[in-house]
Structure formats: structure tokens, C-alpha cells
Amino acid sequence: MNFEEEINNIKARNKRVELDKKWETSLTRKICIAILTYIVVVIYSFIITKYSNIWLSSLVPVIGFTLSTLSLGIIRKVWEKKQ
């Protein structure tokens, strides 16, 4: 591999790293996580209203966070197109 290719590869990697960092600190990401977690908590609360079990209640943040991070891939693609 010659130096020019290596420099171009480093520049491309740096762009990806900068975009990743920008996404991780973006307001869009924070708002989406909050909204999606809230929606999951509301739905989950309706489902378990008949039960008062600490183990079931403790699943709320885990499920909310997991679902919100899984769905953020789609939102990130839209966000990246606008950057």
C-alpha cells in the first residue's frame, strides 16, 4: 500500500470517527432516546398494572433503553443524510 492510499484511508476513518462522535453527542439522539424510553414505559405500565412485582418493574429501564438504541439506527441514517 502506498502512502497516498494510506493517507486517504486515515482521512476516511477520521471522518467516520468524527461523525460517530457528533452523533453520540447530538441533541437528536438524546431526544429520541428519551421519547422512545417514555413510550416503552407507558406501554409497559399499562401491561403490568395488575401486578406489583419489583422484578417486572425493574425491567422497564432495561427494555426502554434496549428498544430505543435498537431503533436509533434508522434515525441515525436520516440524521447523517442531513449532516
Secondary structure in CASP SS format (residue, H / E / C, confidence):
PFRMAT SS
TARGET T0000
AUTHOR 0000-0000-0000
METHOD secondary structure of the structure
MODEL  1
M C 1.00
N C 1.00
F H 1.00
E H 1.00
E H 1.00
E H 1.00
I H 1.00
N H 1.00
N H 1.00
I H 1.00
K H 1.00
A H 1.00
R H 1.00
N H 1.00
K H 1.00
R H 1.00
V H 1.00
E H 1.00
L H 1.00
D H 1.00
K H 1.00
K H 1.00
W H 1.00
E H 1.00
T C 1.00
S C 1.00
L H 1.00
T H 1.00
R H 1.00
K H 1.00
I H 1.00
C H 1.00
I H 1.00
A H 1.00
I H 1.00
L H 1.00
T H 1.00
Y H 1.00
I H 1.00
V H 1.00
V H 1.00
V H 1.00
I H 1.00
Y H 1.00
S H 1.00
F H 1.00
I H 1.00
I C 1.00
T C 1.00
K C 1.00
Y C 1.00
S C 1.00
N C 1.00
I H 1.00
W H 1.00
L H 1.00
S H 1.00
S H 1.00
L H 1.00
V H 1.00
P H 1.00
V H 1.00
I H 1.00
G H 1.00
F H 1.00
T H 1.00
L H 1.00
S H 1.00
T H 1.00
L H 1.00
S H 1.00
L H 1.00
G H 1.00
I H 1.00
I H 1.00
R H 1.00
K H 1.00
V H 1.00
W H 1.00
E H 1.00
K H 1.00
K H 1.00
Q C 1.00
END
